[in-house]
Amino acid sequence: MNIARGLNLVIHRAGTIKDRLFSRKYLFYTNVGISISLSATGDILEQHYEILKGEWQTWSPLRTQHMAISGMTVGVICHHWYNYLDAKIPGKTISIVMKKLVLDQLICSPLYIGAFFLTLGILENTSWTDLKAEMKEKFHKLYIAEWIIWPPAQIFNFYFLPTRFRVLYDNTISLGYDVYTSQVKHGKKERTNDIKIIESN
């Protein structure tokens, strides 16, 4: 009996915490925190995979820190984007869901990817010329991946979930995509630069 009461108490408290975290008052901070955490996690997984393959010797906390900050930037964008999109195009009919999906892919995805590269470029002191060259080389790889991964995921997101859970759902689904994002960003050409950045700090 005491175990059942204790379990009910834990469930009740978890529900209270969830309601508070995803309330209008705290939702922005929750969404940004989720984005930071999972972007960092994705990079840690990718780095350890590279270490196992012998492509990278040790885990770089600085690289993970940079990816986490880029996740913060993207979290801010996604939070405001979903609120704007749901306010401007309310409803959950198939036509509305498809309209949101197309707008998401054509507007938010390029913005997301651009913000990702720009944030890391600033953090890594990349020149504007080098940043443009990197985006020209890598932008399309991430954008193609966006069109493969996100349409089916976003149909579920827009049709079934309320606005306050969209960023959480996105980040949960995108954990694997974050690993790929880190891989694209930190390819073999970048490892020499990573070492220089680490040594200079």
C-alpha positions as a LaTeX table, in Angstrom:
\begin{tabular}{lrrr}
\hline
Residue & $x$ (\AA) & $y$ (\AA) & $z$ (\AA) \\
\hline
Met1 & 0.00 & 0.00 & 0.00 \\
Asn2 & 2.83 & 2.40 & 0.91 \\
Ile3 & 4.61 & 1.50 & $-2.35$ \\
Ala4 & 1.47 & 2.33 & $-4.34$ \\
Arg5 & 1.10 & 5.67 & $-2.54$ \\
Gly6 & 4.75 & 6.46 & $-3.11$ \\
Leu7 & 4.44 & 5.63 & $-6.80$ \\
Asn8 & 1.35 & 7.80 & $-7.13$ \\
Leu9 & 3.18 & 10.65 & $-5.40$ \\
Val10 & 6.14 & 10.34 & $-7.79$ \\
Ile11 & 3.80 & 10.30 & $-10.81$ \\
His12 & 1.92 & 13.32 & $-9.48$ \\
Arg13 & 5.13 & 15.28 & $-8.88$ \\
Ala14 & 6.45 & 14.34 & $-12.33$ \\
Gly15 & 3.21 & 15.58 & $-13.86$ \\
Thr16 & 3.47 & 18.83 & $-11.91$ \\
Ile17 & 7.06 & 19.38 & $-13.06$ \\
Lys18 & 6.09 & 18.63 & $-16.67$ \\
Asp19 & 3.18 & 21.08 & $-16.53$ \\
Arg20 & 5.44 & 23.76 & $-15.08$ \\
Leu21 & 8.28 & 23.23 & $-17.56$ \\
Phe22 & 5.92 & 23.28 & $-20.54$ \\
Ser23 & 3.78 & 26.14 & $-19.26$ \\
Arg24 & 3.66 & 29.40 & $-21.20$ \\
Lys25 & 5.83 & 31.04 & $-18.53$ \\
Tyr26 & 8.76 & 28.63 & $-18.80$ \\
Leu27 & 8.34 & 27.11 & $-22.28$ \\
Phe28 & 11.02 & 29.26 & $-23.94$ \\
Tyr29 & 13.66 & 28.23 & $-21.40$ \\
Thr30 & 12.58 & 24.60 & $-21.55$ \\
Asn31 & 12.82 & 24.52 & $-25.35$ \\
Val32 & 16.23 & 26.20 & $-25.41$ \\
Gly33 & 17.51 & 23.88 & $-22.66$ \\
Ile34 & 16.32 & 20.81 & $-24.55$ \\
Ser35 & 17.99 & 22.03 & $-27.75$ \\
Ile36 & 21.29 & 22.70 & $-25.99$ \\
Ser37 & 21.31 & 19.32 & $-24.25$ \\
Leu38 & 20.49 & 17.20 & $-27.27$ \\
Ser39 & 22.82 & 19.08 & $-29.64$ \\
Ala40 & 25.65 & 18.42 & $-27.18$ \\
Thr41 & 24.61 & 14.78 & $-26.84$ \\
Gly42 & 24.56 & 14.32 & $-30.61$ \\
Asp43 & 28.09 & 15.69 & $-30.90$ \\
Ile44 & 29.37 & 13.52 & $-28.04$ \\
Leu45 & 27.95 & 10.43 & $-29.75$ \\
Glu46 & 29.48 & 11.43 & $-33.09$ \\
Gln47 & 32.87 & 12.16 & $-31.54$ \\
His48 & 32.98 & 8.81 & $-29.77$ \\
Tyr49 & 32.00 & 7.08 & $-33.00$ \\
Glu50 & 34.91 & 8.86 & $-34.72$ \\
Ile51 & 37.23 & 7.76 & $-31.90$ \\
Leu52 & 36.10 & 4.14 & $-32.34$ \\
Lys53 & 36.84 & 4.40 & $-36.06$ \\
Gly54 & 40.29 & 5.82 & $-35.31$ \\
Glu55 & 39.55 & 9.15 & $-36.99$ \\
Trp56 & 39.81 & 11.18 & $-33.79$ \\
Gln57 & 41.95 & 10.49 & $-30.73$ \\
Thr58 & 40.20 & 12.12 & $-27.80$ \\
Trp59 & 36.89 & 13.79 & $-27.04$ \\
Ser60 & 36.96 & 17.55 & $-27.62$ \\
Pro61 & 34.87 & 19.38 & $-24.99$ \\
Leu62 & 35.33 & 22.62 & $-26.94$ \\
Arg63 & 33.73 & 21.14 & $-30.04$ \\
Thr64 & 30.81 & 19.85 & $-27.97$ \\
Gln65 & 30.48 & 23.28 & $-26.33$ \\
His66 & 30.29 & 24.92 & $-29.75$ \\
Met67 & 27.65 & 22.44 & $-30.93$ \\
Ala68 & 25.65 & 23.06 & $-27.75$ \\
Ile69 & 25.71 & 26.82 & $-28.37$ \\
Ser70 & 24.57 & 26.24 & $-31.95$ \\
Gly71 & 21.75 & 24.16 & $-30.46$ \\
Met72 & 20.80 & 27.14 & $-28.31$ \\
Thr73 & 20.55 & 29.33 & $-31.42$ \\
Val74 & 18.40 & 26.76 & $-33.19$ \\
Gly75 & 16.24 & 26.29 & $-30.07$ \\
Val76 & 15.44 & 30.00 & $-30.03$ \\
Ile77 & 14.54 & 29.94 & $-33.72$ \\
Cys78 & 12.35 & 26.81 & $-33.45$ \\
His79 & 10.52 & 28.06 & $-30.36$ \\
His80 & 9.46 & 31.30 & $-32.03$ \\
Trp81 & 8.84 & 29.65 & $-35.39$ \\
Tyr82 & 6.36 & 27.09 & $-34.06$ \\
Asn83 & 4.52 & 29.68 & $-32.02$ \\
Tyr84 & 4.26 & 31.95 & $-35.06$ \\
Leu85 & 3.27 & 29.15 & $-37.44$ \\
Asp86 & 0.53 & 27.77 & $-35.18$ \\
Ala87 & $-0.82$ & 31.27 & $-34.48$ \\
Lys88 & $-0.95$ & 32.21 & $-38.17$ \\
Ile89 & $-2.19$ & 28.84 & $-39.46$ \\
Pro90 & $-4.35$ & 27.25 & $-36.74$ \\
Gly91 & $-6.05$ & 23.89 & $-37.14$ \\
Lys92 & $-5.13$ & 20.28 & $-37.86$ \\
Thr93 & $-6.79$ & 19.38 & $-41.14$ \\
Ile94 & $-4.66$ & 17.58 & $-43.71$ \\
Ser95 & $-4.46$ & 20.67 & $-45.92$ \\
Ile96 & $-3.31$ & 22.84 & $-43.01$ \\
Val97 & $-0.75$ & 20.24 & $-41.90$ \\
Met98 & 0.65 & 20.04 & $-45.44$ \\
Lys99 & 0.79 & 23.83 & $-45.69$ \\
Lys100 & 2.74 & 24.00 & $-42.42$ \\
Leu101 & 5.03 & 21.23 & $-43.62$ \\
Val102 & 5.91 & 23.04 & $-46.86$ \\
Leu103 & 6.49 & 26.36 & $-45.07$ \\
Asp104 & 8.61 & 24.62 & $-42.46$ \\
Gln105 & 10.82 & 23.03 & $-45.10$ \\
Leu106 & 11.11 & 26.11 & $-47.30$ \\
Ile107 & 11.57 & 28.74 & $-44.58$ \\
Cys108 & 12.62 & 27.27 & $-41.25$ \\
Ser109 & 14.96 & 24.55 & $-42.51$ \\
Pro110 & 17.26 & 26.89 & $-44.51$ \\
Leu111 & 17.14 & 29.39 & $-41.64$ \\
Tyr112 & 18.03 & 26.64 & $-39.15$ \\
Ile113 & 20.97 & 25.42 & $-41.23$ \\
Gly114 & 22.22 & 28.94 & $-41.92$ \\
Ala115 & 22.07 & 29.83 & $-38.22$ \\
Phe116 & 23.95 & 26.62 & $-37.41$ \\
Phe117 & 26.88 & 27.46 & $-39.70$ \\
Leu118 & 26.90 & 31.15 & $-38.79$ \\
Thr119 & 26.95 & 30.44 & $-35.04$ \\
Leu120 & 29.82 & 27.97 & $-35.34$ \\
Gly121 & 31.64 & 30.30 & $-37.72$ \\
Ile122 & 31.54 & 33.06 & $-35.11$ \\
Leu123 & 32.63 & 30.71 & $-32.32$ \\
Glu124 & 35.51 & 29.34 & $-34.39$ \\
Asn125 & 36.60 & 32.78 & $-35.66$ \\
Thr126 & 36.06 & 31.68 & $-39.25$ \\
Ser127 & 36.55 & 34.37 & $-41.87$ \\
Trp128 & 33.55 & 35.36 & $-43.99$ \\
Thr129 & 35.26 & 33.97 & $-47.10$ \\
Asp130 & 35.90 & 30.59 & $-45.46$ \\
Leu131 & 32.39 & 30.51 & $-44.00$ \\
Lys132 & 30.82 & 31.09 & $-47.42$ \\
Ala133 & 33.02 & 28.36 & $-48.91$ \\
Glu134 & 32.05 & 25.93 & $-46.15$ \\
Met135 & 28.36 & 26.63 & $-46.55$ \\
Lys136 & 28.64 & 26.19 & $-50.31$ \\
Glu137 & 30.25 & 22.80 & $-49.74$ \\
Lys138 & 28.06 & 21.50 & $-46.89$ \\
Phe139 & 24.73 & 23.38 & $-46.80$ \\
His140 & 23.08 & 21.21 & $-49.45$ \\
Lys141 & 24.04 & 17.99 & $-47.64$ \\
Leu142 & 22.10 & 19.04 & $-44.55$ \\
Tyr143 & 19.20 & 20.44 & $-46.56$ \\
Ile144 & 18.80 & 17.20 & $-48.53$ \\
Ala145 & 18.83 & 15.28 & $-45.24$ \\
Glu146 & 16.13 & 17.65 & $-43.94$ \\
Trp147 & 13.85 & 16.69 & $-46.85$ \\
Ile148 & 14.42 & 12.99 & $-46.21$ \\
Ile149 & 13.94 & 12.99 & $-42.44$ \\
Trp150 & 11.48 & 15.73 & $-41.58$ \\
Pro151 & 8.39 & 15.53 & $-43.83$ \\
Pro152 & 7.00 & 12.33 & $-42.25$ \\
Ala153 & 8.12 & 13.42 & $-38.77$ \\
Gln154 & 6.53 & 16.84 & $-39.13$ \\
Ile155 & 3.24 & 15.44 & $-40.37$ \\
Phe156 & 2.94 & 13.66 & $-37.02$ \\
Asn157 & 4.15 & 16.78 & $-35.19$ \\
Phe158 & 1.66 & 19.17 & $-36.80$ \\
Tyr159 & $-1.28$ & 16.78 & $-36.74$ \\
Phe160 & $-1.08$ & 15.27 & $-33.26$ \\
Leu161 & 0.96 & 17.49 & $-30.93$ \\
Pro162 & 0.16 & 20.80 & $-29.25$ \\
Thr163 & 2.54 & 23.70 & $-29.82$ \\
Arg164 & 4.25 & 23.39 & $-26.45$ \\
Phe165 & 5.59 & 19.90 & $-27.23$ \\
Arg166 & 6.84 & 20.60 & $-30.76$ \\
Val167 & 10.45 & 21.50 & $-29.90$ \\
Leu168 & 10.76 & 18.55 & $-27.51$ \\
Tyr169 & 9.48 & 16.20 & $-30.21$ \\
Asp170 & 11.77 & 17.79 & $-32.82$ \\
Asn171 & 14.84 & 17.41 & $-30.65$ \\
Thr172 & 14.00 & 13.82 & $-29.74$ \\
Ile173 & 13.62 & 12.87 & $-33.40$ \\
Ser174 & 16.63 & 14.93 & $-34.44$ \\
Leu175 & 19.11 & 13.31 & $-32.06$ \\
Gly176 & 20.25 & 11.07 & $-34.92$ \\
Tyr177 & 20.17 & 14.04 & $-37.27$ \\
Asp178 & 22.33 & 16.01 & $-34.82$ \\
Val179 & 24.92 & 13.23 & $-35.03$ \\
Tyr180 & 24.87 & 13.59 & $-38.82$ \\
Thr181 & 25.00 & 17.39 & $-38.54$ \\
Ser182 & 28.12 & 17.14 & $-36.39$ \\
Gln183 & 29.64 & 14.68 & $-38.86$ \\
Val184 & 29.01 & 17.00 & $-41.82$ \\
Lys185 & 30.32 & 20.03 & $-39.97$ \\
His186 & 33.42 & 18.34 & $-38.57$ \\
Gly187 & 34.57 & 16.24 & $-41.51$ \\
Lys188 & 38.17 & 15.23 & $-42.03$ \\
Lys189 & 39.02 & 18.65 & $-43.45$ \\
Glu190 & 37.95 & 20.24 & $-40.16$ \\
Arg191 & 40.01 & 18.11 & $-37.80$ \\
Thr192 & 43.22 & 20.09 & $-38.28$ \\
Asn193 & 41.34 & 23.29 & $-37.53$ \\
Asp194 & 39.73 & 21.69 & $-34.46$ \\
Ile195 & 43.17 & 20.78 & $-33.11$ \\
Lys196 & 44.42 & 24.36 & $-33.64$ \\
Ile197 & 41.38 & 25.79 & $-31.87$ \\
Ile198 & 41.80 & 23.39 & $-28.94$ \\
Glu199 & 45.53 & 24.15 & $-28.63$ \\
Ser200 & 44.94 & 27.91 & $-28.73$ \\
Asn201 & 42.52 & 27.63 & $-25.83$ \\
\hline
\end{tabular}
